[in-house]
Amino acid sequence: MPDKNLKIINSLIKSAALTAIFITAITIAGEIMPFIKDWLKSIFLHHWIGKGILSAVIFLGATALFAAIPNNAKEEKITANLGRLFWIVCLGFAVIFGFYVYETLKH
């Protein structure tokens, strides 16, 4: 595969990881600090729409930024980054799930 394609793939993987971290953080922050949800609602009509739009902007912006930064992406590096992305998404799921279980059992 040409190096340019590997660089784009690597940029997409890194952006997906960054976006997953953002979604996890804003979801929990919105529950702990209601003003965040209110802000999202005031700008985007609903907090879910706001999270989606902000996530898309972060993903696209980070992809462009990572693609602009010189790197020598190799297939091995992409495989390693895919593994990291998998675990970041799993951890994000576990954190959000654990938070909601805790919040449910707390009351």
PyMOL commands that set and color helices and strands:
alter all, ss='L'
color gray80, all
select helices_A, chain A and resi 3-32+34-44+47-68+75-106
alter helices_A, ss='H'
color red, helices_A
deselect
rebuild
show_as cartoon
